[in-house]
Structure formats: structure tokens, C-alpha cells
Amino acid sequence: GCGVKLQRCLISAHMKEGMEAHLSLLAQEVPSLQSQIKQQADQIQQQADQIQQQGNQITMLLSKNNCQPPLEFTMSKFEEHKRNNDAWDSPPFYSHIGGYKMYLRVYANGVNNVKNSVVLVAMLVGGEFDDHLEWPMRAQLSVRVGKSLDPKSVVNMHCKNEVSKPSEDTPLAFGYFPHQLCEIVVMNDSLVLCIVEVTLMKKNEA
């Protein structure tokens, strides 16, 4: 009888000591676990902050660069550009949000074999999103000249060939209108140009 009672006491004492030892180890591990959880939470928050910052930078970048059509630019001193046979370049813009970067080049007195006309050339340039875009690419642009909403004042600029990712300013699409139209669309020696739309073309489209 006594032996059994003593054994039970020993077992009970052992269990109590074991439980205390386990609780002591657990108590020692809790701060370490809490530290790991806090570290992981800080890393997640840091990643979220970086994503937010990148999003803000993209938004600011697109806003700074006039983002996407429709866009309106004004070419001043039109007659001077015409007399000097030189070109005027618009500020850069994007085909769409996160898209291809380009600008509009205007020859007030024509260029090459196109005479007695105003020639428009869409120039493709290296952009911030090029690594995520499809290359080669083709596009067409619709540009309204002047303030008139007359469909005749819209110049459709066509792209004949596919264009690879540019390492320098590269002609993309061309269009022109006759000098006779300048009497209507050029006001106060200024030509207003509105980029109405940039249409990206699929490879099988002519």
C-alpha cells in the first residue's frame, strides 16, 4: 500500500516539475516569438509602403508628363517656324496609362517630298514602362488641328512599319494637311493641336 502511494507521489511530483519546466521554456520562447512576429509585421508594412510609394511615383510621373490623350498643345510662332523650315516638338505624352512614350513633331513648311503642307510626325522615345510593353509595336494617331470640331480638321496619322524598342527618337506615324487649311486653324500665329486618340494596332492589322 505504501509503495503504491509513494510511487503516485513521485509521479505527481515529476509531472509537476515537468509542467513547470515546460512552462518555463515556453515563457522563455514567447519573447522570441513575439520578436519574430513583430519583425515579420514590420517587413510586410515596409513592402506595403514601397508599393504605395511606387504607385505614387507612377501617378506623379504620368501627371507630370501629361499622361494620355486627349491632350492639347499649342505651337507658337507658327509663321517663324514656317519661314525657317524648322520643326517644333510638343511635350512628351503616353499612348495610355503605363504605355508608350512619344511626342509630336510639326514641320510648318513641309519636309522631304511633302511640300505646301504642314507635316505631323509622331516620334517614339524611350519610356519608363518599355520593359513591360510589347515590341515591336505599331500605332495610329488622330490629331485635331485648330479649335474647330469639323471632322475635316482631324489628321489621321498612319504607321507603315512596326517599330522596335527605341534607343533614340524614332518616327512612328505620319500625317499632313495643306497650307490652305492654316487660314482657318492658325489663330494669332499659333496652331492648336489636340491628340484625340492613340490606337495601338495588332500585328495582323494593315
Accessible surface in RSA format (square Angstrom, percent):
REM  Atomic radii and reference values for relative SASA: ProtOr
REM  Chains: A
REM  Algorithm: Lee & Richards
REM  Probe-radius: 1.40
REM  Slices: 20
REM RES _ NUM      All-atoms   Total-Side   Main-Chain    Non-polar    All polar
REM                ABS   REL    ABS   REL    ABS   REL    ABS   REL    ABS   REL
RES GLY A   1    84.34 104.0   0.00   N/A  84.34 104.0  38.32 105.2  46.02 103.1
RES CYS A   2   109.75  83.0 102.09 113.9   7.66  18.0  37.21  94.3  72.54  78.2
RES GLY A   3    51.51  63.5   0.00   N/A  51.51  63.5  40.58 111.4  10.93  24.5
RES VAL A   4    78.83  51.9  77.96  70.6   0.87   2.1  78.41  68.1   0.42   1.1
RES LYS A   5   141.09  68.8 139.12  85.4   1.97   4.7  83.54  75.2  57.55  61.3
RES LEU A   6   111.54  62.1 107.88  77.2   3.66   9.2 111.07  78.0   0.47   1.3
RES GLN A   7   108.79  60.8 107.24  78.4   1.55   3.7  24.80  52.8  83.99  63.7
RES ARG A   8   163.19  68.5 158.37  80.7   4.82  11.5  51.65  70.6 111.54  67.6
RES CYS A   9    78.80  59.6  70.60  78.7   8.20  19.3  23.18  58.7  55.62  60.0
RES LEU A  10   111.31  62.0 107.57  77.0   3.75   9.4 108.17  76.0   3.15   8.5
RES ILE A  11    89.30  50.8  86.89  64.7   2.41   5.8  89.30  64.3   0.00   0.0
RES SER A  12    68.54  57.9  62.96  84.0   5.58  12.9  28.60  60.9  39.94  56.0
RES ALA A  13    45.51  41.8  39.74  61.3   5.77  13.1  45.11  63.5   0.39   1.0
RES HIS A  14   129.31  70.7 126.99  88.3   2.32   5.9  82.65  85.2  46.66  54.3
RES MET A  15   127.16  65.9 117.34  77.7   9.82  23.4 101.94  86.7  25.22  33.4
RES LYS A  16   136.78  66.7 129.80  79.6   6.97  16.6  79.46  71.5  57.31  61.1
RES GLU A  17   113.34  65.1 108.04  81.7   5.29  12.6  39.18  75.8  74.16  60.5
RES GLY A  18    21.98  27.1   0.00   N/A  21.98  27.1  21.51  59.0   0.48   1.1
RES MET A  19   116.36  60.3 113.64  75.2   2.72   6.5  96.25  81.8  20.11  26.6
RES GLU A  20    94.15  54.1  88.03  66.6   6.13  14.6  39.16  75.8  54.99  44.9
RES ALA A  21    54.00  49.6  45.02  69.5   8.98  20.4  53.08  74.8   0.92   2.4
RES HIS A  22   125.73  68.7 121.88  84.7   3.85   9.8  78.84  81.3  46.89  54.6
RES LEU A  23    99.32  55.3  94.97  67.9   4.35  10.9  95.43  67.0   3.89  10.5
RES SER A  24    55.21  46.7  46.84  62.5   8.37  19.3  30.54  65.0  24.67  34.6
RES LEU A  25    97.84  54.5  97.67  69.9   0.18   0.4  97.67  68.6   0.17   0.5
RES LEU A  26    95.24  53.0  93.36  66.8   1.88   4.7  94.85  66.6   0.39   1.0
RES ALA A  27    63.92  58.8  48.79  75.3  15.13  34.4  54.88  77.3   9.04  23.9
RES GLN A  28   122.78  68.7 101.00  73.8  21.78  51.9  44.30  94.3  78.47  59.5
RES GLU A  29    96.34  55.3  94.72  71.7   1.62   3.9  31.05  60.1  65.29  53.3
RES VAL A  30    59.16  38.9  58.94  53.4   0.22   0.5  59.16  51.4   0.00   0.0
RES PRO A  31    76.22  55.5  70.04  63.9   6.17  22.4  71.61  59.1   4.61  28.6
RES SER A  32    57.83  48.9  49.28  65.8   8.55  19.7  33.63  71.6  24.20  33.9
RES LEU A  33    89.42  49.8  89.39  64.0   0.03   0.1  89.39  62.8   0.03   0.1
RES GLN A  34   112.42  62.9 106.05  77.5   6.37  15.2  37.14  79.1  75.28  57.1
RES SER A  35    68.52  57.9  60.06  80.1   8.47  19.5  30.41  64.7  38.12  53.4
RES GLN A  36    94.92  53.1  93.57  68.4   1.35   3.2  29.07  61.9  65.85  49.9
RES ILE A  37   115.58  65.8 114.78  85.5   0.80   1.9 114.83  82.7   0.75   2.0
RES LYS A  38   133.45  65.1 129.12  79.2   4.33  10.3 100.45  90.4  33.00  35.1
RES GLN A  39   106.42  59.5 102.59  75.0   3.83   9.1  29.90  63.6  76.52  58.0
RES GLN A  40   108.50  60.7 107.32  78.4   1.18   2.8  26.83  57.1  81.67  61.9
RES ALA A  41    53.01  48.7  44.66  68.9   8.35  19.0  48.38  68.1   4.63  12.3
RES ASP A  42    73.73  51.6  68.09  67.8   5.64  13.3  27.90  65.7  45.83  45.7
RES GLN A  43    90.14  50.4  88.89  65.0   1.25   3.0  26.49  56.4  63.65  48.3
RES ILE A  44   118.74  67.6 117.96  87.9   0.78   1.9 118.00  85.0   0.74   2.0
RES GLN A  45   102.72  57.4 101.32  74.1   1.40   3.3  39.20  83.4  63.52  48.2
RES GLN A  46   106.38  59.5 102.99  75.3   3.39   8.1  29.70  63.2  76.68  58.2
RES GLN A  47   108.17  60.5 107.48  78.5   0.70   1.7  28.69  61.1  79.49  60.3
RES ALA A  48    48.49  44.6  39.41  60.8   9.08  20.7  43.44  61.2   5.04  13.4
RES ASP A  49    76.62  53.7  71.33  71.0   5.29  12.5  28.12  66.2  48.50  48.4
RES GLN A  50    89.49  50.0  88.21  64.5   1.28   3.0  25.88  55.1  63.61  48.2
RES ILE A  51   121.33  69.0 118.90  88.6   2.43   5.9 118.91  85.6   2.42   6.6
RES GLN A  52   111.54  62.4 107.59  78.6   3.95   9.4  40.69  86.6  70.85  53.7
RES GLN A  53   103.95  58.1 101.53  74.2   2.42   5.8  27.93  59.5  76.02  57.7
RES GLN A  54   108.49  60.7 107.77  78.8   0.72   1.7  29.18  62.1  79.32  60.2
RES GLY A  55    33.56  41.4   0.00   N/A  33.56  41.4  31.22  85.7   2.34   5.2
RES ASN A  56    70.16  48.4  68.92  66.6   1.24   3.0  18.31  44.1  51.85  50.1
RES GLN A  57   100.48  56.2  94.94  69.4   5.53  13.2  37.22  79.2  63.26  48.0
RES ILE A  58    77.23  43.9  76.63  57.1   0.60   1.5  77.23  55.6   0.00   0.0
RES THR A  59    91.35  65.0  87.63  88.8   3.73   8.9  64.23  86.3  27.13  41.0
RES MET A  60   137.17  71.0 130.86  86.6   6.31  15.0 107.66  91.5  29.51  39.1
RES LEU A  61    44.41  24.7  40.26  28.8   4.15  10.4  44.11  31.0   0.30   0.8
RES LEU A  62    11.38   6.3  11.38   8.1   0.00   0.0  11.38   8.0   0.00   0.0
RES SER A  63    82.23  69.5  59.96  80.0  22.27  51.3  29.72  63.3  52.51  73.6
RES LYS A  64   172.56  84.2 141.66  86.9  30.89  73.6  95.49  85.9  77.07  82.1
RES ASN A  65    19.70  13.6  17.34  16.8   2.36   5.7   2.36   5.7  17.34  16.8
RES ASN A  66    60.56  41.8  50.33  48.6  10.22  24.6  10.89  26.2  49.67  48.0
RES CYS A  67    26.65  20.2  26.65  29.7   0.00   0.0  15.65  39.7  10.99  11.9
RES GLN A  68    66.73  37.3  60.80  44.4   5.94  14.1   7.51  16.0  59.23  44.9
RES PRO A  69    22.30  16.3   6.74   6.1  15.56  56.6   6.86   5.7  15.45  96.0
RES PRO A  70   104.78  76.4  87.83  80.1  16.95  61.6  88.18  72.8  16.60 103.2
RES LEU A  71    24.81  13.8  20.17  14.4   4.64  11.7  24.75  17.4   0.06   0.2
RES GLU A  72    91.81  52.7  63.32  47.9  28.49  67.8  22.61  43.7  69.21  56.5
RES PHE A  73    14.78   7.4  10.47   6.5   4.31  11.2  14.78   9.0   0.00   0.0
RES THR A  74    68.07  48.4  48.58  49.2  19.50  46.5  29.95  40.2  38.12  57.6
RES MET A  75     0.00   0.0   0.00   0.0   0.00   0.0   0.00   0.0   0.00   0.0
RES SER A  76    58.61  49.5  55.77  74.4   2.84   6.5  30.71  65.4  27.90  39.1
RES LYS A  77   127.81  62.4 125.02  76.7   2.78   6.6  70.12  63.1  57.68  61.4
RES PHE A  78     0.48   0.2   0.48   0.3   0.00   0.0   0.48   0.3   0.00   0.0
RES GLU A  79    76.26  43.8  76.26  57.7   0.00   0.0  34.64  67.0  41.62  34.0
RES GLU A  80    73.84  42.4  73.22  55.4   0.63   1.5  14.36  27.8  59.48  48.6
RES HIS A  81    34.32  18.8  34.25  23.8   0.07   0.2  24.65  25.4   9.67  11.3
RES LYS A  82    55.00  26.8  53.80  33.0   1.20   2.9  22.11  19.9  32.89  35.0
RES ARG A  83   168.21  70.6 138.91  70.8  29.30  69.8  73.27 100.1  94.94  57.5
RES ASN A  84    87.33  60.2  61.65  59.6  25.68  61.8  17.97  43.3  69.35  67.0
RES ASN A  85   100.50  69.3  74.04  71.6  26.46  63.7  25.73  61.9  74.77  72.3
RES ASP A  86    56.02  39.2  48.89  48.7   7.13  16.9  33.10  77.9  22.92  22.9
RES ALA A  87    39.46  36.3  15.31  23.6  24.16  55.0  15.31  21.6  24.16  64.0
RES TRP A  88    40.17  16.1  37.64  18.2   2.53   5.9  22.66  12.1  17.51  28.4
RES ASP A  89    66.31  46.4  45.54  45.3  20.77  49.1  19.17  45.1  47.14  47.0
RES SER A  90     7.06   6.0   0.07   0.1   6.99  16.1   0.37   0.8   6.70   9.4
RES PRO A  91    61.61  44.9  54.66  49.8   6.95  25.3  61.15  50.5   0.46   2.9
RES PRO A  92    47.77  34.8  47.65  43.4   0.12   0.4  47.65  39.3   0.12   0.7
RES PHE A  93     0.00   0.0   0.00   0.0   0.00   0.0   0.00   0.0   0.00   0.0
RES TYR A  94     0.00   0.0   0.00   0.0   0.00   0.0   0.00   0.0   0.00   0.0
RES SER A  95     7.61   6.4   0.30   0.4   7.30  16.8   0.30   0.6   7.30  10.2
RES HIS A  96    64.05  35.0  64.05  44.5   0.00   0.0  45.31  46.7  18.75  21.8
RES ILE A  97   102.05  58.1  88.49  65.9  13.55  32.7  88.49  63.7  13.55  36.8
RES GLY A  98    22.98  28.3   0.00   N/A  22.98  28.3  14.48  39.7   8.50  19.0
RES GLY A  99     0.00   0.0   0.00   N/A   0.00   0.0   0.00   0.0   0.00   0.0
RES TYR A 100    10.90   5.1  10.73   6.1   0.16   0.4   2.14   1.6   8.76  10.8
RES LYS A 101    32.83  16.0  32.58  20.0   0.25   0.6   3.12   2.8  29.71  31.7
RES MET A 102     0.00   0.0   0.00   0.0   0.00   0.0   0.00   0.0   0.00   0.0
RES TYR A 103    18.91   8.8  18.91  10.8   0.00   0.0  17.65  13.3   1.26   1.6
RES LEU A 104     0.05   0.0   0.05   0.0   0.00   0.0   0.05   0.0   0.00   0.0
RES ARG A 105    56.27  23.6  56.27  28.7   0.00   0.0   2.47   3.4  53.80  32.6
RES VAL A 106     0.00   0.0   0.00   0.0   0.00   0.0   0.00   0.0   0.00   0.0
RES TYR A 107    45.64  21.3  45.64  26.0   0.00   0.0  19.87  14.9  25.77  31.8
RES ALA A 108     0.00   0.0   0.00   0.0   0.00   0.0   0.00   0.0   0.00   0.0
RES ASN A 109    49.19  33.9  41.83  40.4   7.36  17.7   0.10   0.2  49.08  47.4
RES GLY A 110    11.54  14.2   0.00   N/A  11.54  14.2   0.42   1.1  11.12  24.9
RES VAL A 111    40.15  26.4  35.30  32.0   4.85  11.7  39.94  34.7   0.21   0.6
RES ASN A 112   119.92  82.7  97.68  94.4  22.24  53.6  32.24  77.6  87.68  84.7
RES ASN A 113   147.60 101.8 121.52 117.4  26.08  62.8  32.96  79.3 114.64 110.8
RES VAL A 114    50.73  33.4  47.32  42.8   3.41   8.2  50.73  44.1   0.00   0.0
RES LYS A 115   132.04  64.4 117.36  72.0  14.68  35.0  76.25  68.6  55.79  59.4
RES ASN A 116   112.78  77.8 107.30 103.7   5.48  13.2  23.41  56.3  89.37  86.4
RES SER A 117     8.82   7.5   8.82  11.8   0.00   0.0   0.00   0.0   8.82  12.4
RES VAL A 118     0.00   0.0   0.00   0.0   0.00   0.0   0.00   0.0   0.00   0.0
RES VAL A 119     7.41   4.9   7.41   6.7   0.00   0.0   7.41   6.4   0.00   0.0
RES LEU A 120     0.00   0.0   0.00   0.0   0.00   0.0   0.00   0.0   0.00   0.0
RES VAL A 121     8.47   5.6   8.47   7.7   0.00   0.0   8.47   7.4   0.00   0.0
RES ALA A 122     0.03   0.0   0.03   0.0   0.00   0.0   0.03   0.0   0.00   0.0
RES MET A 123    11.61   6.0  11.61   7.7   0.00   0.0   9.42   8.0   2.19   2.9
RES LEU A 124     0.30   0.2   0.30   0.2   0.00   0.0   0.30   0.2   0.00   0.0
RES VAL A 125    18.59  12.2  17.98  16.3   0.61   1.5  18.10  15.7   0.49   1.3
RES GLY A 126    46.01  56.7   0.00   N/A  46.01  56.7  22.78  62.5  23.24  52.0
RES GLY A 127    17.78  21.9   0.00   N/A  17.78  21.9   3.34   9.2  14.44  32.3
RES GLU A 128    91.45  52.5  56.39  42.7  35.06  83.5  42.71  82.6  48.74  39.8
RES PHE A 129    22.68  11.3  22.66  14.0   0.02   0.1  22.68  13.8   0.00   0.0
RES ASP A 130     8.52   6.0   7.07   7.0   1.45   3.4   3.82   9.0   4.70   4.7
RES ASP A 131   116.34  81.5  82.16  81.8  34.17  80.8  28.78  67.7  87.56  87.3
RES HIS A 132   159.11  87.0 122.91  85.4  36.20  92.6  83.75  86.3  75.36  87.7
RES LEU A 133    34.61  19.3  16.89  12.1  17.72  44.5  20.40  14.3  14.21  38.2
RES GLU A 134   113.21  65.0 101.80  77.0  11.42  27.2  47.65  92.2  65.56  53.5
RES TRP A 135    52.94  21.2  27.64  13.4  25.30  59.4  27.71  14.8  25.23  40.9
RES PRO A 136    46.56  33.9  42.70  38.9   3.86  14.0  42.70  35.3   3.86  24.0
RES MET A 137    11.27   5.8   5.21   3.5   6.05  14.4  11.27   9.6   0.00   0.0
RES ARG A 138    26.77  11.2  24.79  12.6   1.98   4.7   6.17   8.4  20.60  12.5
RES ALA A 139     0.00   0.0   0.00   0.0   0.00   0.0   0.00   0.0   0.00   0.0
RES GLN A 140    57.48  32.1  56.65  41.4   0.83   2.0   7.62  16.2  49.86  37.8
RES LEU A 141     1.94   1.1   0.02   0.0   1.92   4.8   0.90   0.6   1.04   2.8
RES SER A 142    27.29  23.1  26.89  35.9   0.41   0.9   4.70  10.0  22.59  31.7
RES VAL A 143     0.00   0.0   0.00   0.0   0.00   0.0   0.00   0.0   0.00   0.0
RES ARG A 144    50.37  21.2  50.37  25.7   0.00   0.0   3.54   4.8  46.83  28.4
RES VAL A 145     0.00   0.0   0.00   0.0   0.00   0.0   0.00   0.0   0.00   0.0
RES GLY A 146     2.32   2.9   0.00   N/A   2.32   2.9   1.41   3.9   0.90   2.0
RES LYS A 147   137.63  67.1 116.50  71.5  21.13  50.3  88.51  79.7  49.12  52.3
RES SER A 148    44.83  37.9  31.47  42.0  13.36  30.8  29.01  61.8  15.82  22.2
RES LEU A 149   146.46  81.6 121.70  87.1  24.77  62.3 123.22  86.5  23.24  62.5
RES ASP A 150    65.50  45.9  56.73  56.5   8.77  20.7  22.17  52.2  43.33  43.2
RES PRO A 151   111.87  81.5  98.22  89.5  13.65  49.6 102.05  84.3   9.83  61.1
RES LYS A 152   176.92  86.3 151.94  93.2  24.98  59.5 103.53  93.2  73.38  78.2
RES SER A 153     3.96   3.3   3.60   4.8   0.36   0.8   3.67   7.8   0.28   0.4
RES VAL A 154    51.08  33.6  35.88  32.5  15.21  36.6  35.88  31.2  15.21  41.2
RES VAL A 155    11.62   7.6   8.09   7.3   3.53   8.5  11.62  10.1   0.00   0.0
RES ASN A 156    86.03  59.3  74.45  71.9  11.58  27.9  14.20  34.2  71.83  69.4
RES MET A 157     0.30   0.2   0.00   0.0   0.30   0.7   0.00   0.0   0.30   0.4
RES HIS A 158    99.37  54.3  97.86  68.0   1.51   3.9  73.87  76.1  25.50  29.7
RES CYS A 159     5.11   3.9   0.60   0.7   4.51  10.6   0.01   0.0   5.10   5.5
RES LYS A 160   178.59  87.1 152.43  93.5  26.16  62.3 100.17  90.2  78.42  83.5
RES ASN A 161   112.75  77.8 105.85 102.3   6.90  16.6  29.32  70.6  83.43  80.6
RES GLU A 162    77.82  44.7  52.73  39.9  25.09  59.7  21.38  41.4  56.44  46.1
RES VAL A 163    15.61  10.3  12.89  11.7   2.73   6.6  15.61  13.6   0.00   0.0
RES SER A 164    76.09  64.3  69.23  92.4   6.86  15.8  36.08  76.8  40.01  56.1
RES LYS A 165   102.37  49.9  82.75  50.8  19.62  46.7  55.13  49.6  47.24  50.3
RES PRO A 166    16.08  11.7   0.00   0.0  16.08  58.4   4.87   4.0  11.21  69.7
RES SER A 167   118.91 100.5  74.96 100.0  43.95 101.2  56.19 119.6  62.73  87.9
RES GLU A 168   130.69  75.0 119.86  90.7  10.84  25.8  44.43  85.9  86.26  70.4
RES ASP A 169    73.16  51.2  56.70  56.4  16.46  38.9  15.23  35.9  57.92  57.8
RES THR A 170    37.17  26.4  36.51  37.0   0.66   1.6  28.88  38.8   8.30  12.5
RES PRO A 171    64.91  47.3  55.91  51.0   9.00  32.7  55.91  46.2   9.00  55.9
RES LEU A 172     3.76   2.1   0.00   0.0   3.76   9.4   0.00   0.0   3.76  10.1
RES ALA A 173     0.00   0.0   0.00   0.0   0.00   0.0   0.00   0.0   0.00   0.0
RES PHE A 174    98.99  49.5  94.40  58.5   4.59  11.9  94.40  57.2   4.59  13.1
RES GLY A 175     9.17  11.3   0.00   N/A   9.17  11.3   8.42  23.1   0.75   1.7
RES TYR A 176   132.51  61.9 115.99  66.0  16.52  43.0  67.55  50.8  64.96  80.1
RES PHE A 177     6.83   3.4   5.87   3.6   0.96   2.5   6.83   4.1   0.00   0.0
RES PRO A 178    66.58  48.5  66.52  60.6   0.07   0.2  66.58  55.0   0.00   0.0
RES HIS A 179    28.60  15.6  23.94  16.6   4.66  11.9  17.37  17.9  11.23  13.1
RES GLN A 180   130.05  72.7 122.03  89.2   8.02  19.1  61.97 131.9  68.09  51.6
RES LEU A 181    35.09  19.5  31.96  22.9   3.13   7.9  34.74  24.4   0.35   0.9
RES CYS A 182    13.99  10.6  11.67  13.0   2.32   5.4  11.90  30.2   2.08   2.2
RES GLU A 183   152.54  87.6 117.23  88.7  35.31  84.1  49.75  96.2 102.79  83.9
RES ILE A 184   117.11  66.6 102.91  76.7  14.20  34.2 106.96  77.0  10.15  27.6
RES VAL A 185     5.81   3.8   1.32   1.2   4.48  10.8   3.50   3.0   2.31   6.3
RES VAL A 186    25.70  16.9  11.98  10.8  13.72  33.1  11.98  10.4  13.72  37.2
RES MET A 187   120.39  62.3 116.34  77.0   4.04   9.6 103.14  87.7  17.24  22.8
RES ASN A 188   146.92 101.3 111.34 107.6  35.59  85.7  38.00  91.5 108.92 105.3
RES ASP A 189    60.21  42.2  50.27  50.0   9.94  23.5  31.69  74.6  28.52  28.4
RES SER A 190    25.02  21.1  23.79  31.8   1.22   2.8   9.70  20.6  15.32  21.5
RES LEU A 191     0.00   0.0   0.00   0.0   0.00   0.0   0.00   0.0   0.00   0.0
RES VAL A 192    20.56  13.5  20.56  18.6   0.00   0.0  20.56  17.9   0.00   0.0
RES LEU A 193     0.00   0.0   0.00   0.0   0.00   0.0   0.00   0.0   0.00   0.0
RES CYS A 194     9.58   7.2   9.58  10.7   0.00   0.0   0.24   0.6   9.34  10.1
RES ILE A 195     0.00   0.0   0.00   0.0   0.00   0.0   0.00   0.0   0.00   0.0
RES VAL A 196    56.92  37.5  47.72  43.2   9.20  22.2  47.73  41.5   9.19  24.9
RES GLU A 197    93.78  53.8  93.01  70.4   0.77   1.8  21.37  41.3  72.41  59.1
RES VAL A 198    18.46  12.1   0.00   0.0  18.46  44.5   0.00   0.0  18.46  50.1
RES THR A 199    63.64  45.3  60.37  61.2   3.28   7.8  49.95  67.1  13.69  20.7
RES LEU A 200    75.33  42.0  54.69  39.1  20.64  51.9  54.82  38.5  20.51  55.2
RES MET A 201    25.45  13.2   8.43   5.6  17.01  40.5   9.68   8.2  15.76  20.9
RES LYS A 202   150.50  73.4 143.14  87.8   7.36  17.5  92.60  83.4  57.90  61.7
RES LYS A 203   131.55  64.2 105.81  64.9  25.73  61.3  62.80  56.5  68.75  73.2
RES ASN A 204   137.60  94.9  97.62  94.3  39.98  96.3  48.39 116.5  89.21  86.2
RES GLU A 205    77.99  44.8  70.18  53.1   7.82  18.6  29.37  56.8  48.62  39.7
RES ALA A 206   116.29 106.9  72.19 111.4  44.09 100.3  96.76 136.3  19.53  51.7
END  Absolute sums over single chains surface
CHAIN  1 A    13617.6      11775.3       1842.3       7514.5       6103.1
END  Absolute sums over all chains
TOTAL         13617.6      11775.3       1842.3       7514.5       6103.1
